[in-house]
Amino acid sequence: MNDNQTGLPWYACNGAETDIIVSTRIRFARNLANFPFPECFKGDDYFRVQSLIFDSFAQLQNNESTLRFHAIETSSLDSAGRSILEERGVLDKIKKQGDTELLPETGVVMTLDGCCSTVINNGDHVKISCFQAGLSCRKCFDECYKIDVGLQNTLQFAASYDFGYLTARLPDCGSGMKISSRIHIPASVRFGRLNLITEIAKENGLALNPAFPLLSQGSVAGNFFILETVSASNGSELDQIAVFESTCRQIAETERKISREYADNKRTVIRNSVIRAYSIARFSLLVSLREAVDIISDLKTGLRMGFLTGIEDSMLNGLLYRIQPGHLAYLLESGNFSFEEDILDDQRARIDRIRSLILQEAFEKISLEKL
């Protein structure tokens, strides 16, 4: 599925516009004909739908030598495994009803490289997603389309001539497609121009939301946002992609222009933020998630403005996933780490300690000589 030959995970690869557009995701929503939407399931409907979809993927893999899938019943995932998939945007957070945890889905089918995933019975019967680094709408679409067409050889999806694909949410009817990108716009925020970016998005039928809402208390963590389509009925899939790509490039150019103005007028402020971020990362023993996101943001800004060398945007973007608690909890369980005695019994402190070590290793070759 992925033509990446570097062996790196998709989120650490190079892509178009990666200084601003960190990553892209395209998702197709589909539903099986002759079954109600998941929220209206009765009896064994969950099991029957999931079985049909798992079987369809098995046949698709047998008929197409380039496709390799791994099917998982999400109830079998341990907490670390689920957290990693949530952090990578594959699964939604578990919902709660009183003291009872409600899984928002029943299964997931993933390609072995992790670029494509299909979530089962989450609002819709099928949600096919593809993730790529940078601005990569066409590539994401092609991968989703390949899976979609393959599944339709054995499954009948609900659709009508007037409304297109029928989905649980009215805005998803039509193409069933949702496009989103994680973007980094620190200059627009710090220079008081966020309203300009918001207007560009709104004029093109897109929404702008914080990328890390749980960390954004009073300010958007790292100035990372999610830019996403609002409706799947605005033209064909290719029309929607064209509008989204054009908007992303317009936002990227606007952010770069503001960055240049910011560099000319606030050079000392920028230099200070880069030096502070680098110093915290290099010399702290414990780094929280919010601190790490802000550090990555400041160093991306410094790199964009030519104030530092020795690291690339792809590595900084990849760190956004490597510093997440689920990923670190997995390392904690599978690795052999030696911790200071006073934090041996403190899970959160041990995770913060590993996070600091990851940042220090990643930043070893950074040079601040141009500051």
Beta strands, then each sheet from edge to edge (+ up, - down):
strand 1: 21-30
strand 2: 69-73
strand 3: 95-97
strand 4: 100-102
strand 5: 107-111
strand 6: 116-120
strand 7: 126-133
strand 8: 159-160
strand 9: 164-165
strand 10: 177-184
strand 11: 206-210
strand 12: 224-229
sheet 1: 2+ 5- 6+ 7- 1+ 10- 12+ 11-
sheet 2: 3+ 4-
sheet 3: 8+ 9-
end
